[in-house]
């Protein structure tokens, strides 16, 4: 069985220096949903991302994921961890559209 194409993940800066938008290939999520640290995350991707040190909010909408971090957390290692997990996660999921 052929794995769905994950394609490159485009990382975009946002006006908020503590948020990054990870744009995905194809529609991956129905609608949009916001998850915050301390809340019960019912989506496995959001639940995992919220376990990363420094992450306090995850917003998922159709073809992107936005991750918010605490100001003291450095982007370089966090971005690498988010990208790697997204690649792993998406390689096991088919787009919804």
N, CA, C and O atoms as a GROMACS GRO file, in nm:
protein
  388
    1UNK      N    1   0.084  -0.118   0.000
    1UNK     CA    2   0.000   0.000   0.000
    1UNK      C    3   0.089   0.125   0.000
    1UNK      O    4   0.184   0.134   0.077
    2UNK      N    5   0.056   0.219  -0.087
    2UNK     CA    6   0.136   0.340  -0.100
    2UNK      C    7   0.102   0.439   0.011
    2UNK      O    8  -0.015   0.461   0.042
    3UNK      N    9   0.205   0.498   0.071
    3UNK     CA   10   0.185   0.599   0.176
    3UNK      C   11   0.139   0.729   0.112
    3UNK      O   12   0.182   0.763   0.001
    4UNK      N   13   0.051   0.804   0.180
    4UNK     CA   14   0.012   0.934   0.127
    4UNK      C   15   0.130   1.030   0.124
    4UNK      O   16   0.217   1.024   0.210
    5UNK      N   17   0.131   1.117   0.025
    5UNK     CA   18   0.241   1.213   0.013
    5UNK      C   19   0.228   1.318   0.122
    5UNK      O   20   0.122   1.379   0.138
    6UNK      N   21   0.335   1.340   0.196
    6UNK     CA   22   0.332   1.442   0.300
    6UNK      C   23   0.379   1.576   0.245
    6UNK      O   24   0.337   1.681   0.293
    7UNK      N   25   0.465   1.572   0.144
    7UNK     CA   26   0.514   1.697   0.086
    7UNK      C   27   0.592   1.778   0.188
    7UNK      O   28   0.602   1.743   0.305
    8UNK      N   29   0.647   1.887   0.139
    8UNK     CA   30   0.721   1.972   0.231
    8UNK      C   31   0.626   2.047   0.325
    8UNK      O   32   0.513   2.078   0.289
    9UNK      N   33   0.674   2.074   0.441
    9UNK     CA   34   0.600   2.156   0.537
    9UNK      C   35   0.658   2.296   0.528
    9UNK      O   36   0.778   2.316   0.549
   10UNK      N   37   0.574   2.391   0.497
   10UNK     CA   38   0.620   2.530   0.488
   10UNK      C   39   0.600   2.596   0.623
   10UNK      O   40   0.488   2.601   0.674
   11UNK      N   41   0.707   2.647   0.680
   11UNK     CA   42   0.700   2.713   0.810
   11UNK      C   43   0.697   2.863   0.787
   11UNK      O   44   0.785   2.920   0.722
   12UNK      N   45   0.594   2.927   0.842
   12UNK     CA   46   0.579   3.072   0.824
   12UNK      C   47   0.582   3.142   0.959
   12UNK      O   48   0.524   3.095   1.057
   13UNK      N   49   0.652   3.253   0.963
   13UNK     CA   50   0.647   3.337   1.082
   13UNK      C   51   0.514   3.409   1.081
   13UNK      O   52   0.454   3.429   0.975
   14UNK      N   53   0.468   3.447   1.196
   14UNK     CA   54   0.342   3.520   1.211
   14UNK      C   55   0.374   3.655   1.274
   14UNK      O   56   0.487   3.678   1.317
   15UNK      N   57   0.277   3.745   1.280
   15UNK     CA   58   0.302   3.872   1.349
   15UNK      C   59   0.340   3.852   1.496
   15UNK      O   60   0.408   3.936   1.556
   16UNK      N   61   0.297   3.741   1.554
   16UNK     CA   62   0.333   3.706   1.692
   16UNK      C   63   0.467   3.632   1.690
   16UNK      O   64   0.474   3.524   1.632
   17UNK      N   65   0.573   3.686   1.749
   17UNK     CA   66   0.703   3.618   1.747
   17UNK      C   67   0.703   3.484   1.821
   17UNK      O   68   0.797   3.406   1.806
   18UNK      N   69   0.601   3.457   1.898
   18UNK     CA   70   0.592   3.332   1.973
   18UNK      C   71   0.499   3.231   1.907
   18UNK      O   72   0.458   3.134   1.971
   19UNK      N   73   0.464   3.254   1.780
   19UNK     CA   74   0.378   3.162   1.706
   19UNK      C   75   0.440   3.134   1.570
   19UNK      O   76   0.495   3.223   1.506
   20UNK      N   77   0.429   3.009   1.526
   20UNK     CA   78   0.472   2.970   1.392
   20UNK      C   79   0.358   2.890   1.329
   20UNK      O   80   0.290   2.812   1.395
   21UNK      N   81   0.341   2.913   1.200
   21UNK     CA   82   0.238   2.845   1.123
   21UNK      C   83   0.306   2.740   1.036
   21UNK      O   84   0.396   2.772   0.958
   22UNK      N   85   0.264   2.616   1.049
   22UNK     CA   86   0.318   2.504   0.974
   22UNK      C   87   0.214   2.466   0.869
   22UNK      O   88   0.113   2.403   0.900
   23UNK      N   89   0.241   2.505   0.744
   23UNK     CA   90   0.145   2.483   0.635
   23UNK      C   91   0.172   2.345   0.573
   23UNK      O   92   0.285   2.312   0.540
   24UNK      N   93   0.066   2.268   0.559
   24UNK     CA   94   0.074   2.129   0.514
   24UNK      C   95   0.023   2.117   0.371
   24UNK      O   96  -0.044   2.206   0.321
   25UNK      N   97   0.056   2.005   0.306
   25UNK     CA   98   0.006   1.977   0.172
   25UNK      C   99  -0.131   1.911   0.185
   25UNK      O  100  -0.144   1.807   0.249
   26UNK      N  101  -0.232   1.971   0.124
   26UNK     CA  102  -0.366   1.912   0.126
   26UNK      C  103  -0.440   1.941   0.255
   26UNK      O  104  -0.381   1.980   0.355
   27UNK      N  105  -0.569   1.920   0.250
   27UNK     CA  106  -0.653   1.939   0.368
   27UNK      C  107  -0.632   1.819   0.460
   27UNK      O  108  -0.654   1.704   0.419
   28UNK      N  109  -0.592   1.844   0.582
   28UNK     CA  110  -0.563   1.737   0.678
   28UNK      C  111  -0.662   1.731   0.793
   28UNK      O  112  -0.674   1.629   0.860
   29UNK      N  113  -0.732   1.841   0.816
   29UNK     CA  114  -0.824   1.848   0.931
   29UNK      C  115  -0.956   1.908   0.884
   29UNK      O  116  -0.959   2.000   0.802
   30UNK      N  117  -1.065   1.856   0.937
   30UNK     CA  118  -1.195   1.914   0.908
   30UNK      C  119  -1.218   2.031   1.003
   30UNK      O  120  -1.197   2.018   1.124
   31UNK      N  121  -1.262   2.144   0.949
   31UNK     CA  122  -1.288   2.260   1.034
   31UNK      C  123  -1.162   2.311   1.099
   31UNK      O  124  -1.052   2.294   1.047
   32UNK      N  125  -1.180   2.374   1.214
   32UNK     CA  126  -1.065   2.423   1.290
   32UNK      C  127  -1.089   2.400   1.438
   32UNK      O  128  -1.203   2.391   1.484
   33UNK      N  129  -0.980   2.389   1.511
   33UNK     CA  130  -0.990   2.360   1.653
   33UNK      C  131  -0.869   2.416   1.725
   33UNK      O  132  -0.756   2.408   1.676
   34UNK      N  133  -0.893   2.472   1.841
   34UNK     CA  134  -0.787   2.529   1.924
   34UNK      C  135  -0.768   2.442   2.047
   34UNK      O  136  -0.866   2.400   2.110
   35UNK      N  137  -0.644   2.414   2.083
   35UNK     CA  138  -0.611   2.333   2.200
   35UNK      C  139  -0.513   2.412   2.286
   35UNK      O  140  -0.418   2.470   2.234
   36UNK      N  141  -0.535   2.414   2.416
   36UNK     CA  142  -0.448   2.486   2.508
   36UNK      C  143  -0.390   2.394   2.613
   36UNK      O  144  -0.452   2.294   2.650
   37UNK      N  145  -0.272   2.428   2.660
   37UNK     CA  146  -0.206   2.352   2.766
   37UNK      C  147  -0.298   2.345   2.886
   37UNK      O  148  -0.355   2.446   2.927
   38UNK      N  149  -0.313   2.228   2.943
   38UNK     CA  150  -0.399   2.208   3.059
   38UNK      C  151  -0.538   2.160   3.023
   38UNK      O  152  -0.610   2.110   3.109
   39UNK      N  153  -0.576   2.175   2.896
   39UNK     CA  154  -0.706   2.124   2.850
   39UNK      C  155  -0.687   1.981   2.799
   39UNK      O  156  -0.577   1.941   2.762
   40UNK      N  157  -0.795   1.906   2.796
   40UNK     CA  158  -0.794   1.770   2.741
   40UNK      C  159  -0.792   1.780   2.590
   40UNK      O  160  -0.890   1.825   2.530
   41UNK      N  161  -0.684   1.739   2.525
   41UNK     CA  162  -0.675   1.742   2.378
   41UNK      C  163  -0.724   1.608   2.325
   41UNK      O  164  -0.665   1.504   2.353
   42UNK      N  165  -0.833   1.612   2.248
   42UNK     CA  166  -0.891   1.488   2.195
   42UNK      C  167  -0.835   1.449   2.059
   42UNK      O  168  -0.882   1.353   1.998
   43UNK      N  169  -0.737   1.522   2.010
   43UNK     CA  170  -0.672   1.488   1.884
   43UNK      C  171  -0.528   1.448   1.916
   43UNK      O  172  -0.458   1.520   1.987
   44UNK      N  173  -0.482   1.333   1.864
   44UNK     CA  174  -0.347   1.286   1.900
   44UNK      C  175  -0.235   1.382   1.859
   44UNK      O  176  -0.134   1.392   1.930
   45UNK      N  177  -0.250   1.451   1.749
   45UNK     CA  178  -0.147   1.545   1.707
   45UNK      C  179  -0.138   1.661   1.806
   45UNK      O  180  -0.028   1.696   1.850
   46UNK      N  181  -0.250   1.719   1.841
   46UNK     CA  182  -0.251   1.831   1.937
   46UNK      C  183  -0.201   1.785   2.073
   46UNK      O  184  -0.124   1.855   2.138
   47UNK      N  185  -0.245   1.666   2.116
   47UNK     CA  186  -0.202   1.614   2.246
   47UNK      C  187  -0.050   1.600   2.252
   47UNK      O  188   0.012   1.636   2.352
   48UNK      N  189   0.010   1.548   2.144
   48UNK     CA  190   0.155   1.534   2.143
   48UNK      C  191   0.224   1.670   2.141
   48UNK      O  192   0.316   1.693   2.219
   49UNK      N  193   0.180   1.759   2.053
   49UNK     CA  194   0.246   1.889   2.043
   49UNK      C  195   0.243   1.965   2.175
   49UNK      O  196   0.337   2.037   2.208
   50UNK      N  197   0.136   1.949   2.251
   50UNK     CA  198   0.127   2.016   2.380
   50UNK      C  199   0.220   1.957   2.485
   50UNK      O  200   0.241   2.018   2.591
   51UNK      N  201   0.278   1.840   2.458
   51UNK     CA  202   0.376   1.782   2.551
   51UNK      C  203   0.516   1.838   2.527
   51UNK      O  204   0.605   1.820   2.611
   52UNK      N  205   0.537   1.906   2.414
   52UNK     CA  206   0.669   1.962   2.386
   52UNK      C  207   0.697   2.078   2.481
   52UNK      O  208   0.611   2.162   2.505
   53UNK      N  209   0.818   2.080   2.533
   53UNK     CA  210   0.857   2.182   2.629
   53UNK      C  211   0.844   2.321   2.567
   53UNK      O  212   0.906   2.350   2.464
   54UNK      N  213   0.764   2.407   2.630
   54UNK     CA  214   0.748   2.544   2.585
   54UNK      C  215   0.621   2.571   2.508
   54UNK      O  216   0.585   2.688   2.491
   55UNK      N  217   0.551   2.468   2.461
   55UNK     CA  218   0.429   2.487   2.383
   55UNK      C  219   0.311   2.505   2.478
   55UNK      O  220   0.293   2.427   2.572
   56UNK      N  221   0.229   2.609   2.453
   56UNK     CA  222   0.111   2.630   2.537
   56UNK      C  223  -0.019   2.633   2.457
   56UNK      O  224  -0.127   2.632   2.517
   57UNK      N  225  -0.012   2.638   2.322
   57UNK     CA  226  -0.133   2.641   2.243
   57UNK      C  227  -0.107   2.584   2.105
   57UNK      O  228  -0.001   2.605   2.046
   58UNK      N  229  -0.206   2.510   2.053
   58UNK     CA  230  -0.200   2.453   1.919
   58UNK      C  231  -0.333   2.483   1.851
   58UNK      O  232  -0.439   2.454   1.906
   59UNK      N  233  -0.327   2.540   1.731
   59UNK     CA  234  -0.446   2.567   1.652
   59UNK      C  235  -0.434   2.488   1.523
   59UNK      O  236  -0.336   2.505   1.449
   60UNK      N  237  -0.533   2.403   1.495
   60UNK     CA  238  -0.531   2.321   1.375
   60UNK      C  239  -0.649   2.360   1.287
   60UNK      O  240  -0.763   2.365   1.334
   61UNK      N  241  -0.622   2.387   1.160
   61UNK     CA  242  -0.728   2.423   1.065
   61UNK      C  243  -0.693   2.367   0.928
   61UNK      O  244  -0.582   2.391   0.878
   62UNK      N  245  -0.780   2.298   0.870
   62UNK     CA  246  -0.772   2.235   0.739
   62UNK      C  247  -0.632   2.200   0.691
   62UNK      O  248  -0.596   2.082   0.689
   63UNK      N  249  -0.550   2.298   0.651
   63UNK     CA  250  -0.419   2.265   0.593
   63UNK      C  251  -0.302   2.327   0.668
   63UNK      O  252  -0.194   2.344   0.611
   64UNK      N  253  -0.322   2.362   0.795
   64UNK     CA  254  -0.210   2.415   0.871
   64UNK      C  255  -0.228   2.391   1.021
   64UNK      O  256  -0.337   2.363   1.070
   65UNK      N  257  -0.114   2.402   1.090
   65UNK     CA  258  -0.109   2.393   1.235
   65UNK      C  259  -0.029   2.514   1.283
   65UNK      O  260   0.081   2.539   1.235
   66UNK      N  261  -0.085   2.588   1.376
   66UNK     CA  262  -0.012   2.698   1.436
   66UNK      C  263   0.024   2.659   1.579
   66UNK      O  264  -0.061   2.615   1.656
   67UNK      N  265   0.152   2.676   1.613
   67UNK     CA  266   0.202   2.641   1.746
   67UNK      C  267   0.245   2.770   1.815
   67UNK      O  268   0.321   2.850   1.760
   68UNK      N  269   0.196   2.789   1.937
   68UNK     CA  270   0.238   2.902   2.020
   68UNK      C  271   0.328   2.852   2.132
   68UNK      O  272   0.302   2.748   2.192
   69UNK      N  273   0.434   2.927   2.158
   69UNK     CA  274   0.531   2.890   2.261
   69UNK      C  275   0.543   3.002   2.364
   69UNK      O  276   0.506   3.116   2.338
   70UNK      N  277   0.594   2.967   2.481
   70UNK     CA  278   0.626   3.067   2.582
   70UNK      C  279   0.747   3.148   2.534
   70UNK      O  280   0.834   3.092   2.468
   71UNK      N  281   0.755   3.277   2.567
   71UNK     CA  282   0.865   3.363   2.518
   71UNK      C  283   1.004   3.312   2.553
   71UNK      O  284   1.096   3.333   2.474
   72UNK      N  285   1.023   3.247   2.665
   72UNK     CA  286   1.156   3.202   2.706
   72UNK      C  287   1.206   3.082   2.625
   72UNK      O  288   1.325   3.050   2.629
   73UNK      N  289   1.119   3.016   2.553
   73UNK     CA  290   1.155   2.897   2.475
   73UNK      C  291   1.214   2.940   2.341
   73UNK      O  292   1.159   3.028   2.274
   74UNK      N  293   1.324   2.877   2.301
   74UNK     CA  294   1.389   2.907   2.173
   74UNK      C  295   1.318   2.834   2.059
   74UNK      O  296   1.274   2.720   2.076
   75UNK      N  297   1.305   2.900   1.944
   75UNK     CA  298   1.236   2.841   1.831
   75UNK      C  299   1.313   2.727   1.764
   75UNK      O  300   1.253   2.627   1.725
   76UNK      N  301   1.443   2.740   1.749
   76UNK     CA  302   1.518   2.643   1.667
   76UNK      C  303   1.492   2.498   1.707
   76UNK      O  304   1.450   2.420   1.621
   77UNK      N  305   1.514   2.457   1.832
   77UNK     CA  306   1.490   2.316   1.864
   77UNK      C  307   1.341   2.281   1.864
   77UNK      O  308   1.303   2.169   1.828
   78UNK      N  309   1.257   2.375   1.904
   78UNK     CA  310   1.114   2.349   1.906
   78UNK      C  311   1.059   2.332   1.764
   78UNK      O  312   0.982   2.239   1.739
   79UNK      N  313   1.098   2.418   1.674
   79UNK     CA  314   1.052   2.407   1.536
   79UNK      C  315   1.095   2.275   1.474
   79UNK      O  316   1.017   2.211   1.404
   80UNK      N  317   1.219   2.235   1.500
   80UNK     CA  318   1.269   2.107   1.447
   80UNK      C  319   1.186   1.990   1.501
   80UNK      O  320   1.153   1.898   1.426
   81UNK      N  321   1.152   1.993   1.629
   81UNK     CA  322   1.073   1.887   1.690
   81UNK      C  323   0.932   1.884   1.631
   81UNK      O  324   0.879   1.776   1.603
   82UNK      N  325   0.871   2.000   1.612
   82UNK     CA  326   0.737   2.008   1.554
   82UNK      C  327   0.739   1.955   1.411
   82UNK      O  328   0.654   1.873   1.374
   83UNK      N  329   0.834   2.001   1.331
   83UNK     CA  330   0.842   1.956   1.192
   83UNK      C  331   0.861   1.805   1.183
   83UNK      O  332   0.794   1.740   1.103
   84UNK      N  333   0.950   1.749   1.264
   84UNK     CA  334   0.975   1.605   1.258
   84UNK      C  335   0.850   1.527   1.297
   84UNK      O  336   0.817   1.427   1.233
   85UNK      N  337   0.781   1.571   1.401
   85UNK     CA  338   0.660   1.500   1.441
   85UNK      C  339   0.553   1.513   1.334
   85UNK      O  340   0.483   1.416   1.306
   86UNK      N  341   0.538   1.630   1.273
   86UNK     CA  342   0.439   1.646   1.166
   86UNK      C  343   0.470   1.554   1.048
   86UNK      O  344   0.380   1.492   0.992
   87UNK      N  345   0.596   1.543   1.011
   87UNK     CA  346   0.635   1.453   0.903
   87UNK      C  347   0.597   1.310   0.938
   87UNK      O  348   0.538   1.239   0.856
   88UNK      N  349   0.630   1.266   1.059
   88UNK     CA  350   0.598   1.131   1.102
   88UNK      C  351   0.447   1.109   1.107
   88UNK      O  352   0.397   1.006   1.059
   89UNK      N  353   0.375   1.203   1.163
   89UNK     CA  354   0.230   1.193   1.176
   89UNK      C  355   0.163   1.189   1.039
   89UNK      O  356   0.078   1.103   1.013
   90UNK      N  357   0.200   1.281   0.952
   90UNK     CA  358   0.136   1.291   0.820
   90UNK      C  359   0.167   1.172   0.731
   90UNK      O  360   0.087   1.136   0.644
   91UNK      N  361   0.282   1.110   0.751
   91UNK     CA  362   0.316   0.993   0.668
   91UNK      C  363   0.224   0.876   0.699
   91UNK      O  364   0.218   0.780   0.622
   92UNK      N  365   0.153   0.882   0.809
   92UNK     CA  366   0.060   0.775   0.848
   92UNK      C  367  -0.086   0.812   0.825
   92UNK      O  368  -0.175   0.730   0.847
   93UNK      N  369  -0.112   0.936   0.781
   93UNK     CA  370  -0.249   0.984   0.764
   93UNK      C  371  -0.276   1.019   0.618
   93UNK      O  372  -0.187   1.063   0.546
   94UNK      N  373  -0.399   0.998   0.576
   94UNK     CA  374  -0.442   1.041   0.442
   94UNK      C  375  -0.509   1.177   0.454
   94UNK      O  376  -0.573   1.205   0.555
   95UNK      N  377  -0.496   1.262   0.353
   95UNK     CA  378  -0.567   1.389   0.358
   95UNK      C  379  -0.718   1.365   0.367
   95UNK      O  380  -0.767   1.262   0.320
   96UNK      N  381  -0.791   1.459   0.425
   96UNK     CA  382  -0.936   1.443   0.440
   96UNK      C  383  -1.010   1.483   0.313
   96UNK      O  384  -1.127   1.451   0.298
   97UNK      N  385  -0.943   1.552   0.222
   97UNK     CA  386  -1.011   1.593   0.099
   97UNK      C  387  -0.948   1.527  -0.021
   97UNK      O  388  -0.991   1.550  -0.134
   0.00000   0.00000   0.00000
